[in-house]
Each structure stands twice: as C-alpha cells, then as structure tokens.
Amino acid sequence: MVMAMEKKQPKYTELVNWIQEQIASKKFLPGQKIYSENRLKDMFQVSRQTVRHAIAILEEEGVLIRKRGSGTYINNIRRENLENRTRIAVVTTYVDGYIFPKTIQGIENILFENGYSVQIAFTNNQISREKTILEDILSRDEVAGVIMETTKSGLPNPNLPLYEKLQQRKIPVIFINSFYPRLSIPHVSLNDRMAGEKAVEYLLGKGHCKIGGIFKLDDGQGHLRYAGYLDAMQKAGMEIDDSRIVWIDTAMMQRLGEYRNLLIGRLDGCTAVVCYNDQIAFEAASILNSVDIRVPEDISLISIDDSELAALGDVALTSIPHPKDKLGEKAALNLLKMIHNPDYDGTFEFAAEVTERESVVDR
C-alpha cells in the first residue's frame, strides 16, 4: 500500500506563521522592530527573496510596516487607524422586502448617533456579487467595520477567504440574520432553531400531529428552522416523515407557483405546515386555495417574520416576529463595541415567540 505524503507548507508560509505567533505570544510588541532580513534568512535557511515575500504578505495584511532606511516594524497604528475611521460598510442581500428597510434603518440610527457614516451595498443573494463587494472593501481599506448579511449561508461558499482576509487585517465584521459556520465571526440574528421549535410546539398544542414544512435550502436559517422542527417533533414523540418536507432555494422562492404540484403532493395528508417565512406562507395559501384546500379549515399554516404580509391575505397568518429594526440596532451597537474592544464577542440571538392570528385552528 502506498502511503500519501503530507504536503509540506511553503517556506514563506512557515515564516509568516512564525511572525504571527511571536506577535500573538507578545514576544514581538506593537512598534517593535523585527529581525533583519539577513537574520531571518539564516534562522529559517531560506533565500532573501523568500523572506521578502513573507514580509510583503504581512505588510499587505497590515501586520508589519516597512520604514525605508530603518527596517521592518510591528504595526502599532492599525487599531488606532480603525478607531479613527468613521465609515461602516453595511451589506445586505436585498434592498426591498419587508425586513431589510427596517433593519437598515435600525443600523443607520445607531451609527449616525455615534458619528459614523454608512456605506450600503446589496448582494442580491449572489455569491459573485458578494465577492465583488468584499474585494472592493479590501481594496479601498477605509472602513472601520463591516455589518454583513450572509449569501446562501446554507451552502459551501468560495468567498470565505475574503472574510478571513478582513479578519487578518483586524477589521471587525459582524453577520446579521445568519452566519458561516466555518468562520469565527459573531452574528446577530433571530434564534432560528428556537423559531422552528416554537412553531411546531404551537401546532402540537392545537392538536396537530401530521405537520409538514416548507424550508429554504440555500440559507442557513432554513436549516436551523428545520432543526427546530425536528427538535419539537422528536420531543413530542411524533413520527418524522421526510415526504412532508418541501425544500426550496432562492430561485424557486421567487416563482413558487411553478412548483404547485410538488407543494400540493408533499403536503397531502398534513393538517398543518410550518413555513420558512411569511412570503412562502402567503404564496402557499394561494396555491392550496386554488385546489380547494382551505386555510385554515383544511390545513393550518404558521410562518416566521410577522411582516406586513402576515395581515394581507384572506386569512391573517399566525407568525413568529423577526426583530427587524431591533436586530439592526443590536448589530450596530455590538460592532461599535468590537471596534473599541477586539476581544468582544458580538454574537446575540433574539428569542422567538408566536403571534397568534387566524391561520391555525384546533384539530
């Protein structure tokens, strides 16, 4: 049997990691001059070109600063520069919708009160657009922090190295609504797992046992809400039937009517359904009613967000409120704390509670 050889890391990477370790252990302090290129060359048995490449990487990340005729120093002004900046980048998936305007307003209110301006961009929930925005933020290198809504956080994302680059530059980042599990970046969101669990518990309390679900596949919130659905069903000793679950992605969500047969087939026999959000619940009610499946007489619906849509249909939706403006305010406040204290953990999740209306009846 041929054993796979472990790939050896490049020499410049070894030097980069060593310098970062010296800084982390406080053996190299801010403002301190590091060893000369000749000494580093001899210490690591590498060429001067390799040493210069490692230093260039750390300089580009803002860790080191080269002073002509003097040498290379640990950058002691990076944090000071961040604290003196007054612009925050705010990036959400969409500009419209029933959540985003209020969330952005909450962010702006706090940041403006604290003397910061806001640079707003939208990804349209597209990975390519997220990449362009992140690269622009990195190239300009002028913001004090970033409030970012994730893009398709339920799927692997090729842009994670760009977030890691922001972290390396010590630029605080906080996610809203969801997060990327692979990154150690704080987030402010609704407790989505609790929301899914509360929705099912409410339906169980109304006597429903055959509970279906419509969840979003490509966003992390959908996975967590489904996990909460499972938690509640299992705690109650209910049967988990995969055939009652409908998974949709962003594109499908925009034209749910095209998938009416899938929806009707999967929900056949269910007495109640947990919907990913009000938009899906609103569309699902219309589709079900079109084939004489009445809401709530034949099937009950519960959703998440408690938006204006919840009251627009023929039957007002029972829904779990999204914190909207409060979420924006909390994200802004926590980012400001992170700017002034790099060790502050800005993660916060809002508790979920059910707002009762007409779309759920006793069984």
N, C-alpha and C positions, 0 to 999 in steps of 0.2 A: 504494500500500500504506500502511495506517495503522500507524504505529509505536506500540507500547504505551508509555505514560508510566510512568516509575518512580515508585512511590508514595512520597511524601515522609513521613518519620517525624514524629510529633507533636513540637511544641516541647519539651514537658516531658521526652520521651524523650531528646532531644538534651542537655538539661541533666543528666539522670540519668547518662547515659553519660559526660559530661564530668567530673562529680564523681568517678565511679568510676575514670576514667583518671588523674585527679590523685592519687587515693589509691594506685593501682597503681604509679605512677611516683614515689611518695613526695614529691610536691610538697605534698600535704596529709598530715600525720602524725597518728597517734592522739593525741587530746586537743586538737588544734589547732582554733581557731575558724575557720570558713569565712567567706566574704564575706557581707555583709549582703544581705537580700532586695532592697534598692534597687540595690545594685551589680550583683547577678546579673541583675536586671530590665533594667538598662541595657546590660550586657555582651551579653545574648542577644536584646535587643529584643523582650521578651515582657511580658505582664501580670504583676502581682504574684500573681494567682491561679495562673498557670502555674508560677511559682517555688515557691509554697507546695505545689502538687500534687507537684512533683518532690521536694521536701524530705520531704513526707509519705510518699512511696513508699520513700525511702531510710531514713527513720526506722522504718518498719514492718519493713524488712529488717534493722534493727539496725546499719546503716552510720553513720547520723547520730543525734545526740541533741540535743533542743532544751531549753535551760535558760531558764526564764521570767525575763525582765528582763536576760538576759545575751547570748543569741544561740544559734547552732547550731554544734555541735562534731562533729568526727570521733569516733566512739565508741571509747574506749580500754579499755572494760571487757568487751567482748563475749567475747574469748578467755579473759580471766580468769574470767568467769562460767561459760563452758563447762567450764573445768578444775575449777571448784569444784562443779559438779553431780555427782551420784553415781548417776543413773539412766540406764540404757541401754534403748532400745526395741529389742526383738527381734521380727521379724515373719517368719513362715514361711507356706507355703501351707497346710499341714495340721498337725494335732496328732498324728494317728495315723500309721500306715505304719511301714515298717521302717527308715527313715533318720532321720526327724525327731526322735524322742525322744533318740537318741544325739547328734545334732548339737546340740540344745538343751542337753543335759546338758554337753557339752563347752564350750559358750559360758558357761553358768552357772558352771561350776567356775572358769574363769579370771576372770570378772568378780567373783565373790564373793571370791576370793582377793585381789583388788585393791581391795576396798572399795566395789564398785558393786552396786546392786540392779538387777533385771531386770523390765522391763515387757513381757509377752508378748502377742502378738496373732496371729491367723490369717486369711489372706485367702480360704481355700478355693479358691485359684487363680481368683478372680473379680475382674475389673477394678473393678467397683463397690465391692466390699469394700476393695480396695486404696486406692481414692480416699478412702473414709470414714476409714480408719486414718491415712493421710497427713495429711488435713485436721485430724484430732484431734491428731496430733503437732505440727503447725504452730500450731494454736490454743492449745495448752497451753504450748508453748515452754519446756519444763522438762527436756528430756533433754540429756545430754552427747554422745550419738551414737546412730546407728541401724545395726543389723545387719538387712538386709532380703533376703528371697528374692524374686526377680522373679516377676511374674504373667504367664503366657503370653508369655514373652520372645521367642517366635518370630514374634509378630505386632505390628503397629503398636500403640502404647499411648498413650491420651489423657491418662494421668496424668504424663507426663514433666515438664510444667511444675511440678508439685508437688515433684518431686525437685530441679529447678533452684532452686526457692524455698528448699529446705533448704540447697543449696549457697550461695546468696546470703547466707543467714544464718550461714554458716560452721559449720554443724552437720555434723560428719563422718558420712559414710554409706559403708557397705561392703556389697556384694552377696554372697550366697552361692549356690552351685550354678550360677548363670548371671548374665547382665548384660544391660543395654540398650545396644546398640552406639552409639546416638546420644548417650549421656551419658558424660562423662569422670569416672566413678565407679569406683573399684577393686573387684575381686571376688576371692573365694577359692572355688575350685571344683576338681573333678576336671578334668584336661586331656581334655575330651570328644572333641576331634578325634583325639588320640592313642589314646583308648579305642576309637573306631571303627576306626582303622587297625590297632591291635594285634589286635583281634578277627578281622579279615579275614586278617591275616598268619598268625595261628594256624591258621585254617581252610585257607588255602593250603598251609601246611606239612604238613597232614594229607592233602593230595592233592585237596582240593575245588576245583572250578573254577566250577560253577554255584551261585553264592552269592546268596541273596536277602536281604532286610532288612525289618524292621518298625520304623519310626521315628515319633517323635512330632512332629506338625506344628506345634503351637502353643507349644512350648517351645524355647528356643534350644539346649538340649542336644541335641535331636533333629536339628537342622540341622547342628550340629558333628559329631555322631557319624556322620551320613550323609556329611559332607565327608571324614571319616577313612576311611570305607568306600570312597569314590571314590579317595582318595589311594592306598590299598593296591592296589585293583584295577588302577588305571592303571599303577602302578609295576611290577606283575607282567605287564602286557600283556594283562590279561583283558578280555573284552567286557563293556561296561556295558549291561545290559538293563533299561530302566525298568519293564518289565512284571513284574519280580521284586521290586519295591519296594512295600510297603504303608505308606501314611501314615495315621496315626490322630490324633485330637485327644483332649482330656481327657475329654469325654463318651463318646466311643467306647471309650476305655480302660476305663471302668467297666463296660461291657457288651459286651465283645469277642465273646462268644458269638453275639450278634445279627448279627455280620459274618463268620460262619464261611465262607459261600460265597465272599466276597471274599478271605478269607485263603487258603483252600484253592486257589482259582483262581489267585491271584497266585504262590503258592509251588509250583505244579505244575511238576515237572521240576527243581526245585532239590535239590541234595544237602545243602545246609547253609543256615542262616539266622542272621543277626545280629539279635538282639532288643534293642530300646531299653533294657529293664531286666528284672529277674527276674520282676516281676509279669506282664509281657506274655509272657515265655518260658514261665512256668508255665501261663498260660491257653492259649497257642498249642499247647503239648504236649498238653493235654487235648483240644483241638479236633481236632488231627491224629490222635491215637489213636482218636478217635470214628469216624473213617472208615478205620481200619486203616492209617494211615500211622504207622509205629512210629518212636519216638525212642529210641535213635539209629540203629537198623538201617537205616531207610529215609531218614531225614533227621536231620542233626545240628543242634543248637541251641547257640548261645553268647550270653550276655547280659551285662549290666552291673549292678553293685551288690554282688554276692556277699553277699546278705542271708540271713536265716533261710529264706526261701522257696526258696533255691537247693538246700536239702537236704530239702525237704518232699515233693517229688513222687516218683513211682515211680522216676524216673531223676534223680540229683543233677546239677544244672546246672554246666557249666563257665562261669565268670563272671569279670568284672573288678571287683575290690573298689572300692566307694565309701569314701572316708576317714571318713565319718560323724563320730565324736566328735573326731577329729584336725582335721577341717575346721572344726568349731565352735570348737575351741581356737585354731586359727590365725586365724580371723576375729576372735575376741575380742582376741587379742594385737595384731593389726595395727590394729584400731580404736583401742585404747588408745594405740598409737604415733601414730596420726593425730590424736588429741585433743591430745597434747602437742607434736606437730610437724605443722602443717598441710601441709607440703610432702612428707610421707612418702607414698610410693606403696605402698598396701597390697595390691596385686594379687599373688596366688600361686595356681599351679595344680599340683595333685598329679599325679605321673606315674602312668601306667596299666600294670598288669601282669596277666597272666592266671592265674587259679586253676583248675587242671585238675580235672575230675571225670569223670562218666560220659556226658555228653550229646553228646560229639563222638567219632566213631570215624574211623579211617583209611579213605580211599577207594581 
